[in-house]
């Protein structure tokens, strides 16, 4: 096969992009297009599946196969797409409302099954398409049109749900850092199993600046920890800060203070099967701890679609039924016979019922049973 030399332009559709000017979705889409262009996979092997929300217009803007589905059901439809055609490279585009609320059940079971597809969760902590209601990831006390006095609920943390559902891959990025997003998307695409990437995204209309504490250029070096597998967990303007483990908890330490050296700083292991440390990293938040980005967890686990294909092939080797006709004529049957139907030409004398396949034999089963019971 000839080498595929795609560019970002090859993955842009001719449709006008109708997101608000300044929306973080533009940067995320650009990072996805760059990732796809560099994967060496034919465009016709990509399928982009979305639910409902601002981000879910994504398939219209991609020069790939796509499916704009219904609210909360993108993961269910994408699962079917992948199982029907395992050769496809499937990407799910969803938001914090679409995935965490109406789609929450589908979300956790996709992760539990570990179907080999990639899910990008746009987290702006608001319902944008429906004009500014609080979402399942909005902070307690957050005031919106549907919570004018502040929410009285604690939010979901997407990474916690992934770990709780026995997820094999979780990463986090932020819309303005396209280099990081592209790196994370590439890792997700190369992972075998369900890859979940949470992207902190800014809604310039209904929740503008929700992530400013993290992205503020002046302080971001002290507030963001970008993980790399096999490297120390360092951050700060000069990488002078790091994460250590003390008294059963993660803690920020400064190299050179209180006897702390580089050897005391934790080294990130994304492949550790025990999720305890990964969960602790996910839970780190301002102001006491930096927010973690990059690939947090990437472990090997049985992949649902691979196991399904394997199981089908094994069953086919020993199966006794090879076609539908054989199936319909197999299993236990019994014959229901009634009174002499002379004078009742509409009543069959014998009705056969196949209980194995729950298929009723006979051209008029209901009529036949009625005649048998009433004559």
Helices and strands as residue ranges (DSSP letters): G 8-11, H 25-37, G 43-45, E 46-50, G 55-61, E 65-68, H 74-84, E 89-95, H 96-97, I 98-102, H 104-113, E 118-123, H 158-164, E 169-174, H 178-190, E 195-200, H 212-215, H 220-223, E 224-226, E 234-235, E 241-246, E 249-254, G 262-264, H 276-283, E 291-298, H 304-318, H 324-328, E 333-337, E 350-354, E 359-360, H 365-374
